[in-house]
Amino acid sequence: MLLEIRDVTVEFSSMQDKITALSHISFSIDRGEIVGVVGESGSGKSVTALTILGLLDKNAKVASGQILYQGENVLTFDKKRRQALRGKQIGMVFQEPMTALHPTMRVGNQLAEVISRHRRIPKKAAYQLAVASLDEVHIRNPELVARKYPFELSGGMRQRVVIALAMAAPPDLLIADEPTTALDVTIQHEILKLMKELSEKRGTSIMLITHDLGVVAQLCRRIVVMYAGEVVETGETAHVLNSPSHPYTRALIGALPDRADPAEPLQAIPGEVPNLRARPQGCIFASRCSSVIPLCHQEPPVLEPVGEGQAKSHKAACWVR
């Protein structure tokens, strides 16, 4: 097991009150595995990534739980050890590449700086490796691109540079937060193909954060479905998407455009995400669920297996599954 998140709760405090952004979430990522984390905006996907990396804002704290990386609880690491973990062992690809790249530094120099820092090699050798890493992510004329500034590149090329930057160490785990959102369909396919290729070549595990179930079906072996800061369903991707057990997962699948009747409007999940300042007593999804029963408003369901045998890895937190 490379990464295991155990019963983690994260709280954000303000002068007025406290918000529970993550509530007792648990899931794991094996070595060489690609896991998709899906859910609506505000479901806690990015907060989970920032918690793993130790990049939460100062007004946030991990109230409970453990994050085990190669068997060690990273939440107990001091600042220096946490910084050593980032980049070298856990890489990050952000949604908007321009925010991840220094606008006044040439691409090759940025890559060389990261490589030199993590691999402890001379700058000249690091620059040569930087050019090679651009070639590895299928950028044409890598020597020329290395001399360019980020604003001189297209969105797809910038995202390839960010992936090369994240893989420079190279890390054992890559966290990719909506890496294809701002790209057109053709470039999106190329970026996903590239990430899968790098994972297979280097044995890098990937935690892919996305709202696109089609991307997860294409790339991920397992899926984690989050809603309002909780894990509501998880399991093998094919099993969960073909036989969803939680009403929220079924609603997400039902809202996919390719499942819609051309003569009918797209399906939408009714209602709104509950106010996290005052979490409901029972199931977090109860107010929007079409299968709700009285128990749903009284007791929060536990994430439990929904099948037997090989399907035991398929778990859902629902009273009526």
Phi and psi restraints in degrees (value plus and minus 20) as a CYANA .aco file:
   2 LEU   PHI    -104.9   -64.9
   2 LEU   PSI     -69.1   -29.1
   3 LEU   PHI    -153.1  -113.1
   3 LEU   PSI     113.8   153.8
   4 GLU   PHI    -156.7  -116.7
   4 GLU   PSI     100.9   140.9
   5 ILE   PHI    -119.8   -79.8
   5 ILE   PSI     101.6   141.6
   6 ARG   PHI    -137.8   -97.8
   6 ARG   PSI      88.8   128.8
   7 ASP   PHI      31.3    71.3
   7 ASP   PSI      27.8    67.8
   8 VAL   PHI    -107.7   -67.7
   8 VAL   PSI     111.3   151.3
   9 THR   PHI    -142.4  -102.4
   9 THR   PSI     110.4   150.4
  10 VAL   PHI    -142.3  -102.3
  10 VAL   PSI     112.7   152.7
  11 GLU   PHI    -141.2  -101.2
  11 GLU   PSI     121.3   161.3
  12 PHE   PHI    -132.0   -92.0
  12 PHE   PSI     111.9   151.9
  13 SER   PHI    -130.7   -90.7
  13 SER   PSI     124.7   164.7
  14 SER   PHI    -150.7  -110.7
  14 SER   PSI    -198.7  -158.7
  15 MET   PHI     -87.3   -47.3
  15 MET   PSI     -46.3    -6.3
  16 GLN   PHI    -112.8   -72.8
  16 GLN   PSI     -62.5   -22.5
  17 ASP   PHI    -177.8  -137.8
  17 ASP   PSI    -187.5  -147.5
  18 LYS   PHI    -151.4  -111.4
  18 LYS   PSI     117.9   157.9
  19 ILE   PHI    -137.7   -97.7
  19 ILE   PSI     109.3   149.3
  20 THR   PHI    -110.4   -70.4
  20 THR   PSI      83.0   123.0
  21 ALA   PHI    -100.9   -60.9
  21 ALA   PSI     -55.1   -15.1
  22 LEU   PHI    -146.8  -106.8
  22 LEU   PSI     114.1   154.1
  23 SER   PHI    -145.3  -105.3
  23 SER   PSI      81.2   121.2
  24 HIS   PHI      33.8    73.8
  24 HIS   PSI      30.0    70.0
  25 ILE   PHI    -105.3   -65.3
  25 ILE   PSI     125.0   165.0
  26 SER   PHI    -165.1  -125.1
  26 SER   PSI     109.6   149.6
  27 PHE   PHI    -187.6  -147.6
  27 PHE   PSI     151.3   191.3
  28 SER   PHI    -158.2  -118.2
  28 SER   PSI     143.3   183.3
  29 ILE   PHI    -154.7  -114.7
  29 ILE   PSI     104.3   144.3
  30 ASP   PHI    -103.6   -63.6
  30 ASP   PSI     147.4   187.4
  31 ARG   PHI     -84.6   -44.6
  31 ARG   PSI     113.0   153.0
  32 GLY   PHI      53.4    93.4
  32 GLY   PSI     -11.6    28.4
  33 GLU   PHI    -117.5   -77.5
  33 GLU   PSI     125.4   165.4
  34 ILE   PHI    -128.6   -88.6
  34 ILE   PSI      98.7   138.7
  35 VAL   PHI    -137.0   -97.0
  35 VAL   PSI     109.4   149.4
  36 GLY   PHI    -115.2   -75.2
  36 GLY   PSI     112.4   152.4
  37 VAL   PHI    -133.1   -93.1
  37 VAL   PSI      95.9   135.9
  38 VAL   PHI    -143.2  -103.2
  38 VAL   PSI     143.7   183.7
  39 GLY   PHI     132.7   172.7
  39 GLY   PSI     146.0   186.0
  40 GLU   PHI     -85.4   -45.4
  40 GLU   PSI     145.5   185.5
  41 SER   PHI     -78.1   -38.1
  41 SER   PSI     115.6   155.6
  42 GLY   PHI      68.7   108.7
  42 GLY   PSI     -11.8    28.2
  43 SER   PHI    -103.6   -63.6
  43 SER   PSI     -30.4     9.6
  44 GLY   PHI      86.2   126.2
  44 GLY   PSI     -11.0    29.0
  45 LYS   PHI     -84.1   -44.1
  45 LYS   PSI     -72.3   -32.3
  46 SER   PHI     -89.7   -49.7
  46 SER   PSI     -55.1   -15.1
  47 VAL   PHI     -82.1   -42.1
  47 VAL   PSI     -57.3   -17.3
  48 THR   PHI     -80.7   -40.7
  48 THR   PSI     -65.5   -25.5
  49 ALA   PHI     -82.0   -42.0
  49 ALA   PSI     -65.3   -25.3
  50 LEU   PHI     -85.9   -45.9
  50 LEU   PSI     -51.8   -11.8
  51 THR   PHI     -87.4   -47.4
  51 THR   PSI     -62.9   -22.9
  52 ILE   PHI     -79.6   -39.6
  52 ILE   PSI     -62.5   -22.5
  53 LEU   PHI    -103.0   -63.0
  53 LEU   PSI     -30.2     9.8
  54 GLY   PHI      53.5    93.5
  54 GLY   PSI      15.5    55.5
  55 LEU   PHI    -134.3   -94.3
  55 LEU   PSI       1.3    41.3
  56 LEU   PHI     -88.1   -48.1
  56 LEU   PSI     132.6   172.6
  57 ASP   PHI     -83.8   -43.8
  57 ASP   PSI     143.5   183.5
  58 LYS   PHI     -85.0   -45.0
  58 LYS   PSI     -43.6    -3.6
  59 ASN   PHI    -107.0   -67.0
  59 ASN   PSI     -10.6    29.4
  60 ALA   PHI    -130.8   -90.8
  60 ALA   PSI     129.7   169.7
  61 LYS   PHI    -166.6  -126.6
  61 LYS   PSI     130.0   170.0
  62 VAL   PHI    -105.8   -65.8
  62 VAL   PSI      87.6   127.6
  63 ALA   PHI     -97.3   -57.3
  63 ALA   PSI     -47.5    -7.5
  64 SER   PHI    -181.1  -141.1
  64 SER   PSI     144.4   184.4
  65 GLY   PHI      80.1   120.1
  65 GLY   PSI    -199.8  -159.8
  66 GLN   PHI    -156.2  -116.2
  66 GLN   PSI     129.7   169.7
  67 ILE   PHI    -143.3  -103.3
  67 ILE   PSI      84.1   124.1
  68 LEU   PHI    -114.7   -74.7
  68 LEU   PSI      99.4   139.4
  69 TYR   PHI    -134.4   -94.4
  69 TYR   PSI      95.7   135.7
  70 GLN   PHI      31.7    71.7
  70 GLN   PSI      19.4    59.4
  71 GLY   PHI      67.5   107.5
  71 GLY   PSI     -26.6    13.4
  72 GLU   PHI    -128.0   -88.0
  72 GLU   PSI     119.6   159.6
  73 ASN   PHI     -99.8   -59.8
  73 ASN   PSI      85.2   125.2
  74 VAL   PHI     -87.6   -47.6
  74 VAL   PSI     -38.1     1.9
  75 LEU   PHI     -88.4   -48.4
  75 LEU   PSI     -35.9     4.1
  76 THR   PHI    -114.9   -74.9
  76 THR   PSI     -23.9    16.1
  77 PHE   PHI     -91.4   -51.4
  77 PHE   PSI     125.6   165.6
  78 ASP   PHI     -97.8   -57.8
  78 ASP   PSI     154.9   194.9
  79 LYS   PHI     -79.2   -39.2
  79 LYS   PSI     -63.2   -23.2
  80 LYS   PHI     -84.7   -44.7
  80 LYS   PSI     -62.7   -22.7
  81 ARG   PHI     -90.7   -50.7
  81 ARG   PSI     -53.2   -13.2
  82 ARG   PHI     -87.3   -47.3
  82 ARG   PSI     -59.5   -19.5
  83 GLN   PHI     -85.1   -45.1
  83 GLN   PSI     -57.0   -17.0
  84 ALA   PHI     -86.7   -46.7
  84 ALA   PSI     -47.4    -7.4
  85 LEU   PHI     -92.7   -52.7
  85 LEU   PSI     -58.6   -18.6
  86 ARG   PHI     -91.2   -51.2
  86 ARG   PSI     114.2   154.2
  87 GLY   PHI      66.0   106.0
  87 GLY   PSI     -73.9   -33.9
  88 LYS   PHI     -95.1   -55.1
  88 LYS   PSI     -62.4   -22.4
  89 GLN   PHI    -131.5   -91.5
  89 GLN   PSI     -51.1   -11.1
  90 ILE   PHI    -146.4  -106.4
  90 ILE   PSI      94.9   134.9
  91 GLY   PHI    -117.4   -77.4
  91 GLY   PSI     143.1   183.1
  92 MET   PHI    -157.7  -117.7
  92 MET   PSI     110.9   150.9
  93 VAL   PHI    -133.6   -93.6
  93 VAL   PSI      97.1   137.1
  94 PHE   PHI    -108.7   -68.7
  94 PHE   PSI     144.8   184.8
  95 GLN   PHI     -84.6   -44.6
  95 GLN   PSI     -62.2   -22.2
  96 GLU   PHI    -130.4   -90.4
  96 GLU   PSI      88.0   128.0
  97 PRO   PHI     -81.6   -41.6
  97 PRO   PSI     -49.6    -9.6
  98 MET   PHI     -85.0   -45.0
  98 MET   PSI     -46.3    -6.3
  99 THR   PHI    -101.1   -61.1
  99 THR   PSI     -35.3     4.7
 100 ALA   PHI    -115.7   -75.7
 100 ALA   PSI     -33.3     6.7
 101 LEU   PHI    -130.4   -90.4
 101 LEU   PSI     120.6   160.6
 102 HIS   PHI     -93.4   -53.4
 102 HIS   PSI     101.3   141.3
 103 PRO   PHI     -87.9   -47.9
 103 PRO   PSI     -41.8    -1.8
 104 THR   PHI    -125.8   -85.8
 104 THR   PSI     -10.9    29.1
 105 MET   PHI    -133.2   -93.2
 105 MET   PSI     120.0   160.0
 106 ARG   PHI     -86.4   -46.4
 106 ARG   PSI     129.1   169.1
 107 VAL   PHI     -76.5   -36.5
 107 VAL   PSI     -66.2   -26.2
 108 GLY   PHI     -81.9   -41.9
 108 GLY   PSI     -58.9   -18.9
 109 ASN   PHI     -87.3   -47.3
 109 ASN   PSI     -57.3   -17.3
 110 GLN   PHI     -83.7   -43.7
 110 GLN   PSI     -65.9   -25.9
 111 LEU   PHI     -84.6   -44.6
 111 LEU   PSI     -63.1   -23.1
 112 ALA   PHI     -82.3   -42.3
 112 ALA   PSI     -57.7   -17.7
 113 GLU   PHI     -83.2   -43.2
 113 GLU   PSI     -63.5   -23.5
 114 VAL   PHI     -86.1   -46.1
 114 VAL   PSI     -64.7   -24.7
 115 ILE   PHI     -83.5   -43.5
 115 ILE   PSI     -63.9   -23.9
 116 SER   PHI     -82.8   -42.8
 116 SER   PSI     -59.4   -19.4
 117 ARG   PHI     -87.8   -47.8
 117 ARG   PSI     -65.2   -25.2
 118 HIS   PHI    -102.1   -62.1
 118 HIS   PSI     -53.8   -13.8
 119 ARG   PHI    -118.3   -78.3
 119 ARG   PSI     -28.0    12.0
 120 ARG   PHI      34.6    74.6
 120 ARG   PSI      37.0    77.0
 121 ILE   PHI    -145.8  -105.8
 121 ILE   PSI     140.7   180.7
 122 PRO   PHI     -79.8   -39.8
 122 PRO   PSI     135.1   175.1
 123 LYS   PHI     -81.2   -41.2
 123 LYS   PSI     -57.8   -17.8
 124 LYS   PHI     -84.1   -44.1
 124 LYS   PSI     -65.0   -25.0
 125 ALA   PHI     -86.2   -46.2
 125 ALA   PSI     -56.8   -16.8
 126 ALA   PHI     -84.4   -44.4
 126 ALA   PSI     -57.9   -17.9
 127 TYR   PHI     -86.6   -46.6
 127 TYR   PSI     -58.9   -18.9
 128 GLN   PHI     -82.6   -42.6
 128 GLN   PSI     -60.8   -20.8
 129 LEU   PHI     -87.7   -47.7
 129 LEU   PSI     -53.0   -13.0
 130 ALA   PHI     -82.2   -42.2
 130 ALA   PSI     -64.6   -24.6
 131 VAL   PHI     -83.7   -43.7
 131 VAL   PSI     -60.8   -20.8
 132 ALA   PHI     -84.3   -44.3
 132 ALA   PSI     -55.1   -15.1
 133 SER   PHI     -89.8   -49.8
 133 SER   PSI     -52.2   -12.2
 134 LEU   PHI     -86.5   -46.5
 134 LEU   PSI     -58.1   -18.1
 135 ASP   PHI     -85.6   -45.6
 135 ASP   PSI     -55.8   -15.8
 136 GLU   PHI     -85.9   -45.9
 136 GLU   PSI     -49.4    -9.4
 137 VAL   PHI    -114.5   -74.5
 137 VAL   PSI       0.8    40.8
 138 HIS   PHI      43.7    83.7
 138 HIS   PSI      21.0    61.0
 139 ILE   PHI    -113.5   -73.5
 139 ILE   PSI     104.9   144.9
 140 ARG   PHI     -92.1   -52.1
 140 ARG   PSI     128.3   168.3
 141 ASN   PHI      30.3    70.3
 141 ASN   PSI      38.0    78.0
 142 PRO   PHI     -79.6   -39.6
 142 PRO   PSI     -51.4   -11.4
 143 GLU   PHI     -83.7   -43.7
 143 GLU   PSI     -60.4   -20.4
 144 LEU   PHI     -90.0   -50.0
 144 LEU   PSI     -65.1   -25.1
 145 VAL   PHI     -82.9   -42.9
 145 VAL   PSI     -55.0   -15.0
 146 ALA   PHI     -81.2   -41.2
 146 ALA   PSI     -45.0    -5.0
 147 ARG   PHI    -111.6   -71.6
 147 ARG   PSI     -20.9    19.1
 148 LYS   PHI    -112.1   -72.1
 148 LYS   PSI     142.0   182.0
 149 TYR   PHI    -113.6   -73.6
 149 TYR   PSI     135.2   175.2
 150 PRO   PHI     -72.8   -32.8
 150 PRO   PSI     -57.7   -17.7
 151 PHE   PHI     -88.8   -48.8
 151 PHE   PSI     -33.6     6.4
 152 GLU   PHI    -106.0   -66.0
 152 GLU   PSI     -24.0    16.0
 153 LEU   PHI    -126.4   -86.4
 153 LEU   PSI     136.8   176.8
 154 SER   PHI     -94.8   -54.8
 154 SER   PSI     147.7   187.7
 155 GLY   PHI     -80.0   -40.0
 155 GLY   PSI     -62.4   -22.4
 156 GLY   PHI     -84.5   -44.5
 156 GLY   PSI     -59.9   -19.9
 157 MET   PHI     -88.3   -48.3
 157 MET   PSI     -59.9   -19.9
 158 ARG   PHI     -80.8   -40.8
 158 ARG   PSI     -60.1   -20.1
 159 GLN   PHI     -86.7   -46.7
 159 GLN   PSI     -55.1   -15.1
 160 ARG   PHI     -84.6   -44.6
 160 ARG   PSI     -59.1   -19.1
 161 VAL   PHI     -83.0   -43.0
 161 VAL   PSI     -62.3   -22.3
 162 VAL   PHI     -83.0   -43.0
 162 VAL   PSI     -59.8   -19.8
 163 ILE   PHI     -84.8   -44.8
 163 ILE   PSI     -62.7   -22.7
 164 ALA   PHI     -80.8   -40.8
 164 ALA   PSI     -58.7   -18.7
 165 LEU   PHI     -84.5   -44.5
 165 LEU   PSI     -64.3   -24.3
 166 ALA   PHI     -89.0   -49.0
 166 ALA   PSI     -48.6    -8.6
 167 MET   PHI    -115.2   -75.2
 167 MET   PSI     -13.0    27.0
 168 ALA   PHI     -85.5   -45.5
 168 ALA   PSI     -49.4    -9.4
 169 ALA   PHI     -84.4   -44.4
 169 ALA   PSI     -68.8   -28.8
 170 PRO   PHI    -107.2   -67.2
 170 PRO   PSI     134.2   174.2
 171 PRO   PHI    -102.6   -62.6
 171 PRO   PSI     143.2   183.2
 172 ASP   PHI    -104.3   -64.3
 172 ASP   PSI     -46.9    -6.9
 173 LEU   PHI    -150.3  -110.3
 173 LEU   PSI     110.9   150.9
 174 LEU   PHI    -134.6   -94.6
 174 LEU   PSI     103.8   143.8
 175 ILE   PHI    -121.4   -81.4
 175 ILE   PSI      98.0   138.0
 176 ALA   PHI    -133.7   -93.7
 176 ALA   PSI      90.7   130.7
 177 ASP   PHI    -118.2   -78.2
 177 ASP   PSI      81.1   121.1
 178 GLU   PHI      28.6    68.6
 178 GLU   PSI      36.4    76.4
 179 PRO   PHI     -91.9   -51.9
 179 PRO   PSI     -30.5     9.5
 180 THR   PHI    -142.7  -102.7
 180 THR   PSI     -10.3    29.7
 181 THR   PHI     -79.0   -39.0
 181 THR   PSI     -62.8   -22.8
 182 ALA   PHI    -108.8   -68.8
 182 ALA   PSI     -11.1    28.9
 183 LEU   PHI    -127.8   -87.8
 183 LEU   PSI     133.9   173.9
 184 ASP   PHI     -94.2   -54.2
 184 ASP   PSI     149.8   189.8
 185 VAL   PHI     -80.3   -40.3
 185 VAL   PSI     -61.7   -21.7
 186 THR   PHI     -84.7   -44.7
 186 THR   PSI     -67.1   -27.1
 187 ILE   PHI     -87.4   -47.4
 187 ILE   PSI     -57.4   -17.4
 188 GLN   PHI     -77.1   -37.1
 188 GLN   PSI     -66.2   -26.2
 189 HIS   PHI     -80.7   -40.7
 189 HIS   PSI     -60.4   -20.4
 190 GLU   PHI     -86.6   -46.6
 190 GLU   PSI     -60.6   -20.6
 191 ILE   PHI     -86.4   -46.4
 191 ILE   PSI     -63.2   -23.2
 192 LEU   PHI     -84.4   -44.4
 192 LEU   PSI     -61.7   -21.7
 193 LYS   PHI     -81.4   -41.4
 193 LYS   PSI     -60.2   -20.2
 194 LEU   PHI     -84.4   -44.4
 194 LEU   PSI     -65.0   -25.0
 195 MET   PHI     -82.6   -42.6
 195 MET   PSI     -61.5   -21.5
 196 LYS   PHI     -84.8   -44.8
 196 LYS   PSI     -60.7   -20.7
 197 GLU   PHI     -83.0   -43.0
 197 GLU   PSI     -64.2   -24.2
 198 LEU   PHI     -86.3   -46.3
 198 LEU   PSI     -57.1   -17.1
 199 SER   PHI     -82.8   -42.8
 199 SER   PSI     -65.1   -25.1
 200 GLU   PHI     -89.0   -49.0
 200 GLU   PSI     -56.6   -16.6
 201 LYS   PHI     -91.9   -51.9
 201 LYS   PSI     -60.9   -20.9
 202 ARG   PHI    -126.0   -86.0
 202 ARG   PSI     -27.2    12.8
 203 GLY   PHI      53.8    93.8
 203 GLY   PSI       1.5    41.5
 204 THR   PHI     -97.4   -57.4
 204 THR   PSI     112.8   152.8
 205 SER   PHI     -99.4   -59.4
 205 SER   PSI     128.6   168.6
 206 ILE   PHI    -150.1  -110.1
 206 ILE   PSI     109.8   149.8
 207 MET   PHI    -123.5   -83.5
 207 MET   PSI      85.2   125.2
 208 LEU   PHI    -118.8   -78.8
 208 LEU   PSI      91.9   131.9
 209 ILE   PHI    -112.3   -72.3
 209 ILE   PSI     104.5   144.5
 210 THR   PHI    -178.6  -138.6
 210 THR   PSI     142.6   182.6
 211 HIS   PHI    -126.4   -86.4
 211 HIS   PSI     -19.3    20.7
 212 ASP   PHI    -119.3   -79.3
 212 ASP   PSI      85.2   125.2
 213 LEU   PHI     -87.2   -47.2
 213 LEU   PSI     -47.2    -7.2
 214 GLY   PHI     -83.6   -43.6
 214 GLY   PSI     -59.8   -19.8
 215 VAL   PHI     -84.0   -44.0
 215 VAL   PSI     -62.8   -22.8
 216 VAL   PHI     -83.0   -43.0
 216 VAL   PSI     -63.7   -23.7
 217 ALA   PHI     -81.5   -41.5
 217 ALA   PSI     -53.3   -13.3
 218 GLN   PHI     -97.9   -57.9
 218 GLN   PSI     -54.1   -14.1
 219 LEU   PHI    -136.3   -96.3
 219 LEU   PSI     -49.9    -9.9
 220 CYS   PHI    -122.9   -82.9
 220 CYS   PSI     121.1   161.1
 221 ARG   PHI    -100.7   -60.7
 221 ARG   PSI     -56.7   -16.7
 222 ARG   PHI    -148.4  -108.4
 222 ARG   PSI     139.8   179.8
 223 ILE   PHI    -151.9  -111.9
 223 ILE   PSI     123.2   163.2
 224 VAL   PHI    -143.1  -103.1
 224 VAL   PSI      98.6   138.6
 225 VAL   PHI    -119.7   -79.7
 225 VAL   PSI     102.6   142.6
 226 MET   PHI    -134.7   -94.7
 226 MET   PSI     127.1   167.1
 227 TYR   PHI    -166.7  -126.7
 227 TYR   PSI     103.8   143.8
 228 ALA   PHI      31.2    71.2
 228 ALA   PSI      21.6    61.6
 229 GLY   PHI      62.3   102.3
 229 GLY   PSI      -6.4    33.6
 230 GLU   PHI    -148.7  -108.7
 230 GLU   PSI     130.5   170.5
 231 VAL   PHI    -106.4   -66.4
 231 VAL   PSI      97.4   137.4
 232 VAL   PHI    -123.7   -83.7
 232 VAL   PSI     -40.3    -0.3
 233 GLU   PHI    -179.4  -139.4
 233 GLU   PSI     125.7   165.7
 234 THR   PHI    -176.0  -136.0
 234 THR   PSI     135.0   175.0
 235 GLY   PHI     138.5   178.5
 235 GLY   PSI    -192.5  -152.5
 236 GLU   PHI     -79.9   -39.9
 236 GLU   PSI     114.3   154.3
 237 THR   PHI     -74.4   -34.4
 237 THR   PSI     -70.0   -30.0
 238 ALA   PHI     -81.1   -41.1
 238 ALA   PSI     -60.3   -20.3
 239 HIS   PHI     -89.1   -49.1
 239 HIS   PSI     -63.3   -23.3
 240 VAL   PHI     -86.6   -46.6
 240 VAL   PSI     -63.2   -23.2
 241 LEU   PHI     -92.7   -52.7
 241 LEU   PSI     -51.5   -11.5
 242 ASN   PHI    -104.0   -64.0
 242 ASN   PSI     -49.5    -9.5
 243 SER   PHI    -155.1  -115.1
 243 SER   PSI      43.1    83.1
 244 PRO   PHI     -82.7   -42.7
 244 PRO   PSI     118.0   158.0
 245 SER   PHI    -124.6   -84.6
 245 SER   PSI     -48.7    -8.7
 246 HIS   PHI    -111.3   -71.3
 246 HIS   PSI     117.9   157.9
 247 PRO   PHI     -76.2   -36.2
 247 PRO   PSI     -52.3   -12.3
 248 TYR   PHI     -87.6   -47.6
 248 TYR   PSI     -63.0   -23.0
 249 THR   PHI     -82.3   -42.3
 249 THR   PSI     -62.9   -22.9
 250 ARG   PHI     -82.0   -42.0
 250 ARG   PSI     -57.9   -17.9
 251 ALA   PHI     -87.9   -47.9
 251 ALA   PSI     -59.4   -19.4
 252 LEU   PHI     -82.8   -42.8
 252 LEU   PSI     -63.9   -23.9
 253 ILE   PHI     -86.0   -46.0
 253 ILE   PSI     -59.8   -19.8
 254 GLY   PHI     -86.2   -46.2
 254 GLY   PSI     -42.7    -2.7
 255 ALA   PHI    -107.4   -67.4
 255 ALA   PSI     -21.8    18.2
 256 LEU   PHI     -84.1   -44.1
 256 LEU   PSI     112.9   152.9
 257 PRO   PHI     -79.1   -39.1
 257 PRO   PSI     -55.2   -15.2
 258 ASP   PHI     -93.6   -53.6
 258 ASP   PSI     -26.5    13.5
 259 ARG   PHI    -119.3   -79.3
 259 ARG   PSI     -24.1    15.9
 260 ALA   PHI    -100.2   -60.2
 260 ALA   PSI     127.8   167.8
 261 ASP   PHI     -97.1   -57.1
 261 ASP   PSI     104.7   144.7
 262 PRO   PHI     -75.2   -35.2
 262 PRO   PSI     -44.5    -4.5
 263 ALA   PHI    -109.7   -69.7
 263 ALA   PSI     -26.1    13.9
 264 GLU   PHI    -137.0   -97.0
 264 GLU   PSI     134.0   174.0
 265 PRO   PHI     -88.9   -48.9
 265 PRO   PSI     136.7   176.7
 266 LEU   PHI     -82.8   -42.8
 266 LEU   PSI     123.8   163.8
 267 GLN   PHI     -90.7   -50.7
 267 GLN   PSI     127.0   167.0
 268 ALA   PHI    -157.4  -117.4
 268 ALA   PSI     132.0   172.0
 269 ILE   PHI    -101.4   -61.4
 269 ILE   PSI     101.0   141.0
 270 PRO   PHI     -87.4   -47.4
 270 PRO   PSI     138.2   178.2
 271 GLY   PHI      59.4    99.4
 271 GLY   PSI    -187.1  -147.1
 272 GLU   PHI    -153.5  -113.5
 272 GLU   PSI     140.6   180.6
 273 VAL   PHI     -82.8   -42.8
 273 VAL   PSI     115.4   155.4
 274 PRO   PHI     -84.5   -44.5
 274 PRO   PSI     136.0   176.0
 275 ASN   PHI     -87.3   -47.3
 275 ASN   PSI      97.6   137.6
 276 LEU   PHI     -94.3   -54.3
 276 LEU   PSI     -28.8    11.2
 277 ARG   PHI     -92.8   -52.8
 277 ARG   PSI     -42.1    -2.1
 278 ALA   PHI    -160.8  -120.8
 278 ALA   PSI      58.9    98.9
 279 ARG   PHI     -82.1   -42.1
 279 ARG   PSI     119.8   159.8
 280 PRO   PHI     -84.0   -44.0
 280 PRO   PSI     136.6   176.6
 281 GLN   PHI     -86.9   -46.9
 281 GLN   PSI     -59.0   -19.0
 282 GLY   PHI    -118.9   -78.9
 282 GLY   PSI    -151.2  -111.2
 283 CYS   PHI     -88.8   -48.8
 283 CYS   PSI     113.8   153.8
 284 ILE   PHI     -86.1   -46.1
 284 ILE   PSI     -42.4    -2.4
 285 PHE   PHI    -118.4   -78.4
 285 PHE   PSI     -21.6    18.4
 286 ALA   PHI     -75.7   -35.7
 286 ALA   PSI     -58.5   -18.5
 287 SER   PHI     -88.7   -48.7
 287 SER   PSI     -35.3     4.7
 288 ARG   PHI    -136.4   -96.4
 288 ARG   PSI     -17.5    22.5
 289 CYS   PHI    -109.6   -69.6
 289 CYS   PSI     117.5   157.5
 290 SER   PHI    -106.3   -66.3
 290 SER   PSI     -28.6    11.4
 291 SER   PHI    -131.9   -91.9
 291 SER   PSI      -1.5    38.5
 292 VAL   PHI     -84.0   -44.0
 292 VAL   PSI     122.8   162.8
 293 ILE   PHI    -146.4  -106.4
 293 ILE   PSI     145.1   185.1
 294 PRO   PHI     -72.9   -32.9
 294 PRO   PSI     -57.4   -17.4
 295 LEU   PHI     -79.6   -39.6
 295 LEU   PSI     -50.1   -10.1
 296 CYS   PHI     -81.8   -41.8
 296 CYS   PSI     -48.2    -8.2
 297 HIS   PHI    -109.7   -69.7
 297 HIS   PSI     -23.2    16.8
 298 GLN   PHI    -129.3   -89.3
 298 GLN   PSI     -62.4   -22.4
 299 GLU   PHI    -149.7  -109.7
 299 GLU   PSI     115.2   155.2
 300 PRO   PHI     -92.8   -52.8
 300 PRO   PSI     110.9   150.9
 301 PRO   PHI     -90.7   -50.7
 301 PRO   PSI     136.1   176.1
 302 VAL   PHI    -122.9   -82.9
 302 VAL   PSI     124.0   164.0
 303 LEU   PHI     -91.5   -51.5
 303 LEU   PSI      87.3   127.3
 304 GLU   PHI    -152.9  -112.9
 304 GLU   PSI     136.8   176.8
 305 PRO   PHI     -79.2   -39.2
 305 PRO   PSI     123.0   163.0
 306 VAL   PHI    -129.9   -89.9
 306 VAL   PSI     -23.0    17.0
 307 GLY   PHI    -160.4  -120.4
 307 GLY   PSI    -193.7  -153.7
 308 GLU   PHI    -142.7  -102.7
 308 GLU   PSI     145.7   185.7
 309 GLY   PHI      44.6    84.6
 309 GLY   PSI    -151.3  -111.3
 310 GLN   PHI     -84.3   -44.3
 310 GLN   PSI     -45.8    -5.8
 311 ALA   PHI     -98.9   -58.9
 311 ALA   PSI     -20.9    19.1
 312 LYS   PHI     -85.0   -45.0
 312 LYS   PSI     -41.4    -1.4
 313 SER   PHI     -92.4   -52.4
 313 SER   PSI     -34.1     5.9
 314 HIS   PHI    -103.0   -63.0
 314 HIS   PSI      96.2   136.2
 315 LYS   PHI    -146.5  -106.5
 315 LYS   PSI     129.6   169.6
 316 ALA   PHI    -165.9  -125.9
 316 ALA   PSI     130.7   170.7
 317 ALA   PHI    -128.3   -88.3
 317 ALA   PSI      67.1   107.1
 318 CYS   PHI    -176.6  -136.6
 318 CYS   PSI     119.7   159.7
 319 TRP   PHI    -101.0   -61.0
 319 TRP   PSI     -39.4     0.6
 320 VAL   PHI    -137.2   -97.2
 320 VAL   PSI       0.8    40.8
